[in-house]
Amino acid sequence: RERFDFGGRDVGSWFPRHMAKGMRQMQSALRRADCLLERCHIPLSGRNPALKDALGIRPHVLVLNKMDLADPRRQPVSAGLGWAGLGVAVVAQGASGCCRVTAPVPVSLQIVPLVARLVAESPRYHRAESSEYNILVIGVPNMGKSSLINSLRRLHLKKGKATTVGGEPGITKSVLTRIQVCEKPLMYLVDTPGVLPPKLGDVETGMKLALCGAIHDHMVGEDIMADYLLYTLNKQQQFRYVQHYGLSEPCDKIEPVLKSVALAQGRTQKVTVLTGTGNVNVTVLNYTAAAYEFLRDFRAGHLGRVTLD
């Protein structure tokens, strides 16, 4: 397919109400922040432009997560990672938790000294006399912000998790109190709710966010998400799904792929069929469950290393 038909879908319904409240809380918390720590899966579509005006001149560290699952042939354009007028320090983290920019050392070991250096080199204005650092952790939903905070806390303070994590968007719904993650220097991180822009630029951007788990699957529809994923894999000539699902060749239509997934995974459901002699229970393939398996395999890296942007 040369292009994907989104069927006139409106992305406005994908923006939960609690995100507007979260944005207001974040804007208030930003005034007390010395630095911003942004967690992101997708380098371009995965960033919220609604935060641009609120960032000011604060230091900004962008942690690109799950780089081990990214296509090495499609490296992000460095100029596109920063917003106009803002210097952004970029750290790339793989699924193993190691940095893929300089040396294979845990990103958690790099963040605290990097943040301390950036804050020291930047004007702090009303916080110039304070010896403690307040860091605001931002990003769209389900990007691992809470996990990053807990990781830093375990590493530097040898303490357990202080904020709830989960494998789906919307776990953090309000700005939490400051969480200490380091003693020397004295550093506090503030977890924030994942916030999507109230108006996504286009449906395709929303679809990319959904594929990476930033939007609940059911709000978009597993069927169209699976179809868009197949379109993307074929467009990028990522054909690992052919072997993974035992297909004879690449498919341009999603139905044969989902049929293969459903048969391989035993995804079936019983439906009632009305006949001339009465109701008959029939077992059929569950294509919705197969679509979910297809999405889950992609997110786990079973379909190859793919970069959506």
C-alpha positions in Angstrom: 0.0 0.0 0.0 1.3 3.5 -0.9 -0.8 5.1 1.9 -2.9 4.1 4.8 -6.6 4.8 5.1 -7.5 5.9 8.6 -11.2 6.0 7.8 -11.8 9.5 9.0 -10.9 8.7 12.6 -11.0 11.6 15.1 -8.1 11.5 17.6 -9.8 14.0 19.9 -11.5 11.2 21.8 -8.1 9.7 22.6 -7.3 12.5 25.1 -8.5 11.5 28.6 -9.9 14.2 30.8 -7.4 13.8 33.6 -4.6 14.9 31.2 -5.8 18.5 31.1 -5.6 18.6 34.9 -2.2 17.0 34.8 -1.0 19.7 32.4 -2.1 22.5 34.7 -0.4 20.9 37.7 2.8 20.4 35.7 2.9 24.0 34.6 2.7 25.0 38.3 5.5 22.6 39.2 7.7 23.8 36.4 8.2 27.1 38.1 10.1 25.3 40.9 12.1 23.0 38.6 15.9 23.3 38.0 16.0 20.8 35.2 13.7 18.7 33.1 14.1 14.9 32.6 12.1 13.7 29.7 11.5 10.0 29.0 10.6 9.0 25.5 10.2 5.9 23.3 9.7 7.6 19.9 12.1 10.5 19.2 9.8 12.8 17.4 6.1 11.7 17.6 6.6 10.7 21.3 7.2 14.2 22.5 4.5 16.7 23.7 4.8 20.1 21.9 2.3 21.5 24.4 5.2 21.6 27.0 7.3 23.8 24.7 6.2 27.2 26.0 6.5 26.1 29.6 10.1 24.8 29.4 11.7 28.3 29.4 15.5 28.1 29.5 15.8 25.2 32.0 18.4 22.5 31.3 16.7 19.5 29.6 17.8 15.9 29.5 16.0 13.6 27.0 16.3 9.9 27.8 15.5 7.8 24.7 14.2 4.5 26.0 14.3 1.0 24.5 16.9 1.8 21.9 17.7 -1.9 21.7 14.3 -2.3 19.9 15.0 0.6 17.5 16.0 0.1 13.9 19.8 1.0 13.6 19.2 1.9 9.9 16.7 4.7 11.0 18.7 6.9 13.4 16.7 10.0 14.4 17.8 13.3 13.0 19.5 15.1 15.9 18.1 18.5 14.8 14.6 17.2 15.2 15.1 16.1 18.8 15.3 19.6 20.3 12.8 22.3 20.3 13.8 25.7 18.8 16.0 27.7 21.1 16.5 24.8 23.6 19.7 22.8 24.2 18.8 19.2 24.8 21.2 16.6 26.2 20.3 13.2 24.7 20.9 9.9 26.5 19.9 6.7 24.8 18.9 3.7 26.9 18.4 0.1 25.7 16.1 -2.5 27.1 18.9 -3.8 29.2 19.2 -0.3 30.9 22.6 0.5 29.3 23.6 3.6 27.4 24.0 3.3 23.6 25.5 6.7 23.0 28.9 6.5 24.6 29.9 3.5 26.7 27.8 0.5 27.8 27.2 1.7 31.3 23.8 2.1 33.0 22.0 5.3 32.2 21.1 5.6 35.9 24.8 6.2 36.6 25.0 9.0 34.1 21.8 11.0 34.9 22.7 12.5 38.3 26.2 13.9 37.4 24.8 15.1 34.0 21.9 16.9 35.6 24.2 18.4 38.3 26.6 19.7 35.6 23.8 21.2 33.5 22.2 22.9 36.4 25.5 24.3 37.6 26.2 25.8 34.1 22.7 27.4 33.9 21.2 30.4 35.7 18.9 29.4 38.6 17.4 32.8 39.3 15.2 32.6 42.4 16.8 29.2 43.4 20.4 30.4 43.1 21.1 30.0 46.9 19.6 26.6 47.2 21.9 23.6 47.4 19.3 21.1 46.4 18.1 20.2 42.9 14.5 19.8 41.9 14.1 17.8 38.7 10.7 17.4 36.9 10.2 14.1 35.1 8.0 14.6 32.1 6.8 12.7 29.0 3.8 11.2 27.3 2.0 8.3 29.1 3.6 4.9 29.6 7.2 5.9 28.8 8.7 4.6 32.0 9.0 7.8 34.0 8.1 6.2 37.4 10.4 3.3 36.6 13.3 5.7 36.0 12.7 7.5 39.3 12.6 4.2 41.2 15.8 3.0 39.5 17.7 6.2 40.5 16.4 5.8 44.0 17.6 2.2 44.3 21.0 3.0 42.8 21.9 6.1 44.8 19.9 5.6 48.1 19.6 1.8 48.2 15.8 2.2 48.8 12.8 0.6 47.3 10.3 2.1 44.9 8.6 5.3 45.8 6.1 5.7 43.0 3.7 3.3 41.2 4.6 1.8 37.9 2.6 -0.1 35.4 2.6 -1.5 31.9 -0.2 0.7 30.6 -0.8 4.4 30.3 -2.5 6.4 33.0 -1.0 4.9 36.2 0.3 8.3 37.4 -2.7 10.7 37.3 -1.5 13.6 39.5 1.8 15.3 40.2 3.3 13.6 43.3 5.4 15.1 46.1 9.1 15.4 45.7 11.0 12.1 45.8 14.6 12.1 46.9 16.9 10.0 44.7 20.3 11.1 45.7 22.1 12.5 48.9 25.3 14.0 47.3 24.2 16.1 45.5 20.9 16.5 47.2 18.5 15.7 44.4 14.7 15.4 44.3 12.6 14.1 41.4 9.0 14.9 40.8 6.9 12.3 39.0 4.2 13.7 36.7 1.3 12.2 34.8 1.9 11.3 31.2 0.3 14.0 29.2 -0.6 13.9 25.5 -1.3 17.2 23.6 -5.0 17.9 23.6 -4.8 18.2 19.8 -2.5 15.7 18.1 -1.0 16.9 14.9 -2.5 14.1 12.8 -4.0 10.7 13.1 -0.7 9.0 12.1 1.1 10.6 15.1 -1.6 9.3 17.4 -1.3 5.9 15.9 2.4 5.8 16.5 1.8 6.7 20.1 -0.8 4.1 20.4 1.5 1.4 19.0 4.0 2.3 21.7 1.4 2.0 24.5 0.9 5.8 25.2 -2.8 5.5 24.4 -5.1 2.6 25.6 -5.5 0.1 22.8 -9.3 0.0 23.2 -9.6 3.7 22.6 -8.1 3.4 19.2 -9.1 -0.1 18.2 -6.8 -3.1 18.1 -7.9 -4.0 14.6 -6.9 -0.7 13.0 -3.7 -0.6 15.1 -2.7 -4.0 13.9 -3.5 -3.0 10.3 -1.4 0.1 10.6 1.5 -1.8 12.1 1.4 -4.3 9.2 1.5 -1.3 6.8 4.4 0.2 8.6 6.4 -3.1 8.7 5.9 -3.6 5.0 6.8 0.0 4.2 10.0 -0.3 6.1 10.7 -3.8 4.6 10.6 -5.4 8.0 9.4 -8.9 7.1 10.4 -10.8 10.2 6.7 -11.3 10.9 6.5 -13.7 7.9 8.8 -16.2 9.6 7.5 -15.5 13.1 3.9 -16.4 12.1 4.7 -19.1 9.6 3.5 -17.2 6.5 4.6 -18.1 3.0 5.3 -14.5 2.0 4.6 -10.9 3.1 1.0 -9.8 3.2 -0.5 -6.5 2.4 -3.8 -7.3 4.1 -4.1 -7.9 7.8 -6.7 -10.7 7.7 -4.3 -13.5 6.7 -1.8 -12.4 9.3 -4.4 -12.3 12.1 -5.7 -15.7 11.0 -2.2 -17.2 11.3 -1.8 -15.6 14.7 -5.1 -16.9 15.9 -4.4 -20.4 14.7 -0.9 -20.5 16.2 -2.0 -19.0 19.6 -5.4 -20.9 19.8 -7.3 -17.6 19.9 -10.9 -18.7 19.4 -14.3 -17.7 20.8 -17.8 -19.3 20.8 -20.6 -17.4 19.1 -24.2 -18.3 18.7 -25.6 -18.7 15.2 -29.3 -18.5 14.5 -30.4 -21.3 12.1 -33.7 -22.6 10.8 -33.6 -25.4 13.5 -32.6 -23.1 16.4 -29.5 -21.6 17.9 -26.1 -23.3 17.3 -22.9 -22.6 19.2 -20.0 -22.3 16.8 -16.3 -21.9 17.6 -14.6 -19.2 15.4 -11.2 -17.5 15.4 -11.0 -14.4 17.7 -9.4 -11.8 15.4 -9.5 -9.1 18.1 -7.4 -11.3 20.5 -5.1 -12.1 17.5 -4.6 -8.4 16.8 -3.7 -7.8 20.5 -1.1 -10.6 20.2 0.3 -9.0 17.1 0.7 -5.7 18.9 2.2 -7.4 21.9 4.8 -9.2 19.8 5.8 -5.9 18.2 6.2 -4.2 21.6 8.3 -7.1 22.9 10.7 -6.9 19.9 9.6 -10.3 18.4 9.0 -8.7 15.0 12.4 -7.1 14.7 13.9 -3.7 15.5 11.5 -1.0 14.3 11.6 2.8 14.5 8.2 4.3 13.8 9.6 7.9 13.1 
